[in-house]
Structures are given as structure tokens and as C-alpha cells.
Amino acid sequence: MKQSKNETSKSKKGWYVVFGLVGAIIFAQLIVSGAWASKGEELNKLDAKVVKLAKENQELQADLSSKASLQELSAKAQELGFVKQNSIVYVDLTHSVAALPQNTLSSLSR
Amino acid sequence: MVASGLRVKFLAAFFLLASVLILSKLFSIQVLKSDEFLVVAKSQYQTSKTIPARRGSILASDGFPLVTFDQIWLLWATVAKIENPQRVAKTLAPLIADKIDDQEAADSVKLQEKIISQEEDRIKKVLTREGASWVPIKHKIKREIKEEIEKLDLAGIGFDPEDDRSYPEGTMAARLLGFVGKDDAGESKGYFGLEGFYDLALSGSRGTKAWEKDAFGNTILFGSNRKFEAMDGMDLKTNIDRSVQFIIERHLEKGIKKYDAVSGLAVVIRPIDGAILALSSVPAYDPAKFSKYESKTYIDPIVGESFEPGSIFKVLVMAAALDSGVIKQDSKCDKCSGPRIIGEYTIDSGTNEYYPNSTLSEIIEHSDNVGMVWVSEKMGVDRLYNYLLKYGFGLPTGIDLQGEASLPLRKKEDWSFIDLATASFGQGIAVTPIQMVRAVSVIANEGKLPVPRVVEKISSGDKDEIVKYPGSQQVISPRAARLVTDMMVGAVESRSNMWFKPKDIKVAGKTGTAQVPIAGHYDPDKTIASFIGFAPADDPKFVMLVILREPKSAPWASQTVAPLWFSIANDLFPYMGIQPK
């Protein structure tokens, strides 16, 4: 009789453990699911942010290109009063262009 | 007890029946109609979208975008949320109606009002369309307009992003670039120029994304998610130098006005490898508004239209004759004292001036038709024909632009002596400007024929791939090329009073005034004036061809297009670091 009581008590404990474990797993799953569920929303927000930043980057690049275009620069130059150089002087590099007069050289060497 | 037993039996029967009903319904849902419900269920928790591929950019040689992508927007409306379609149409119309380009026109205000009124009617019709719940109102809305509309806070109005082509340099190199339109299936497709030639590389391929979502539409992280990334289109890095392009376009526009020409074109090529540095034909079209122009304006005359080259062709015939050895450097023309009569035709000098015993240099300097007939006579049809083929005439040049015309030469057997004679001074033969500039590059490139090339590299992400082109082919000897170069330098120097150039920069060049063939004869009033040349003559950095169609201010190329050529060249010299020697 004592043995059968012990067995019943053991079997009850077994069930408690099983139910406890199952309960813990379910609870853990609920916690994890809850936590990850909000991550999904976060992921969506991050995705949207990536798209938004890419578009902003695109728009900034387009602005930069349009402001650095030769058409724009030329118009700006004209507006600021720049004029085209029409008489270019080519410098002959085979001869010295800033030579001191001969007498100065001789006075220096003295 | 009996009643209690009956109740139990009744309840048992009821539960049994209910179970059978539930099971049969479950069987119907899960087995018989499983496919149908699976689809319904999936539509609730699964979603997918197409990831668009960005079309590649076209870059100048300095990396600046000539064509890139721009963010534009589709303006749409949820019909049920629009309370007063009339008011919404009236508010939106002035913002999104097309703007007329010519603001200075006398009736521009009235015209603009009419356009706005038409747009208002159109929007109202769209918003009151029967049975529609969502309607697109207008594509290609720019960011500034979008922001203005957003400020109005109109209920039921929204925007979706779209990609568009953007041209930071406006209409620069329009025909070279081509444009992007739609194909029969409504998909974006490149037409003409680089957009057409490299359409596949520029397009890229779309991707897809499928994922599971929760009741709020958020992604389920550990759900079944699949993603195939889109492959963006590749970028093209061209040899186009936008400063050179800018210079030639500005001068061409001025030149067309100054010399009262119908149109004009210019090509600048680096002779050593055939790199196209600039290429422009004026008037062109605006690629951002291509649909507003006639389709015939899309074709670039530089690659797609032929002309009779006239006297600029003489240098090629002379070079071929020297290379073949039929004439020597010191040969003199013994048939140059008067007009030549060939069958029923008389070939004169055009100016009624004749130069007996001309040297080869003098023939080029005087642009002497009679002298060239003598040269061609020495060559004969067979030899000249073979040289024409070696110069690349009769076949497309292979330039990487869509729309290049293929102009086969007439069969050799069909050539008579008069054909040979007229071909020697560029009449009765049709070439494209790109063929012509390529052929003259042979003289500037020690006798080697380059393949004209616009794109240098194709880039995808961090990877660059250099585009491979066929190598140059030797057409004439370097000696023959040098001799003709000297003749061309002489031709420029002999008329240096007609144009301005820095004194000690050697320029090799040749003018050409060709008649325009119409219905079996030549138009007596219309001409095509051209000048082709390269500089510095002893180490050419560029070969440039400039053509003016039907200039009315003066009859000869030396009075119109040649000064224009030198005005462009004088801007190119300092830019390219070409200095007097």
C-alpha cells in the first residue's frame, strides 16, 4: 500500500514536471513571440528609412549635378561679370621670362 | 432515472451529430477545398513586391553624369475620400498643368490659361470616373510640385515614387545620348544613341521580395521570407569631354546664326585610338521632352545621314595615290592647264583658275578639281576602290551608337571613268560624317585606321570593365600620311588671312564646299560647307570635322565653316594644353 502511494506521488510529480515544462515553454514562447513581434515593426521602419535615405541621397545627387553643370556654371559666371579671355599669351619656356638686366647680374657677381 | 438516461443519450447523439457536422466541414475545408483556402489564407499573411532596378547613368570622361536618374512621383487619388472633385481639380490644375516654354510669346498668358482649364477638366473627369476607387492623376511630378501639393493637405491625394531620366547638362549631347521611352509592353526602353545601343546593360533586372506579415502588416521575422535582389543597370563611362562638348555646341549655335545656316554639326575625335571627345549636331531635341519633337529629329546626322563630302575628300585620295606609288612627292600635274572633258562631262576648277604643272601640295592648296582628276587617273578604279574600302567606306564604322547608317559603295564593276574622276574631289560618293572623320584620322594617326568609340568603361558597383574594341588597321604608310599632313598644313597656311589661329601652332586642314544632290542633279543654290583638320599637325591631339548645311552668308567654306572651325580650335588649344612650338 505504501509502495503504491509512493508510486502515485511519483507519477503526480512527473506530471507536474511535464506540465511545468510545457507551461514554461509556452510562456517563453509567448515572451519571445511578443518581443520579436515588435521587431517586425522595427524592421519595417528600418526598411522604410533605408528607402527614404536612398531617395534623399538620389535627390541630393541630382541637385549637386544640376548645380555643377557647365550650363549652370556658365550662366553664373556671366551673371558675376566674368568675360572670356580672347587674347592668350603663350609663354616661351625655352627662354627665361624674368631675367635680370645684364648690368644687375654683373653688379651682383662683384 | 429513465428520463436522465434519455437526456444523456440525447446529448450524446447531439454531440455526435455536431461532431460529424464539424468534421465534415473540416474535411471540406482542409481536404476538398484546401487549395482554394490556402490561397485565401496566404493572401492574408503573405505579401510580395517587385524591387525595381535603377537604370544606369551615362558619365562624361570626368565622371560627371550626362544622364542620371531622378526621383519623380505619381500623383494619385482615392476617389471615395475626395469630397469635392471640382474644387480638387481647380486646386491641382495650375500646379500640374504643362508649362509653355516660350514665356515671352505675346499670347503666352492666354495659352497657359487654356492649358490649365483643359487640365482642370481632365482631372475632374478622372476623379469622377464611375466604379473607380483609386485613380492615377499624373505621372512625372517633380519634387517641388509634390511639396506644394502636400502643403495643401488635400484628403484622398497621395504620391508613389517613380524613377525618371535626368539630364544635368540639359540638352548637351542630346542625340549622342538618345532617350528612354516605352516599348510595346509599356516597359522602359532606350532608343537611339547610347541609350539604344547599351539598353540591355543600362536596364538591369528587377528583383522580387515575398514575406509573411502579421495582422498589422509588419514582417514576421521567422516567417517564410524570400528575396531576389534587383540588379541595377550598369553605368557607362564615356570618352566625352564635357568641356569640349560645351565649347563645340556653343560655337556651333553661334556659327549657325552668324552664317545663316540650316543646321550644323561637329565631331572631335582622338586619332590615336578613335575616342570620341565630343559630338554634336544642332538643332537637336530635348531628351527629357523627346515626345514633343518629330521622330526624324531623333536621328543623329553624324552617324545616320550621308552627304557628299566635296573637297575634304581630296586629302584621302591624295594619300592613297602617294601610298600606292602611282605618284611621287615631286610629281607634277601635266593635265592641269584647263578644264578636263570626260565623255559628255566637263570638269572645271570651279573658280575658272588653272595652275599648269602644279605640284601635289599646290593641288591641295588650290583645292584643284582638275589636278585631282589627274591623280585619280593615275590610280584607276581598282586601286581607288580598294583604298576606299580600306578607309572604311561602304561599311558602318562600328561606333557604339544606335542608328548608324550603312552605306554600301556602288559595285566596282559599275564605276566608269567619270565616277572615278568625280570621286577624286568628293562628288558622287556618299559618306557619313563619322566615316569621314575616321578616315582623316588615318592621316593624323600615321596611316592607321581607328575604330570610333564613345564608351570607355562599363561599371557595376565597384567593378569596372574596359570595353574592348578592334585594333587599328594600317591603311597607308606613315610616310604617305606625313606627306599629306604637310600638304594640309600648307593649305591652312596659304589662307591664314581668312581665319585666326595662333602663329606657331601647326594645323593641318582642308575646306570642302559640296553641292547638294536633288533628283538627279545638283541644287545650284544649296551647299554643304565643311572643314576637317587636326592639331598639332606633328602630334595630333584631336581631329575635328565641322559642317554647316546650306550657309547663306557666303558661298565658300573658307568664308564660313573654316573660321568657325578655327574659333572652336582656338578654345581647344589652351584647354588641351596645345602650345606654339
Interface residues (C-beta under 8 A of the other chain):
Chain A: W36 A37 K39 G40 E41 L43 N44 K55 Q58 E59 Q61 A62 S65 S66 A68 S69 L70 Q71 S74 I88 Y90
Chain B: F64 P65 T68 F69 D70 Q71 R143 P161 S166 P168 E169 G170 M172 K213 D214 F216 G217 N218 T219 I220 L221 F222 R242 S243 F246 P502 D504 F573 P574 Q579 P580
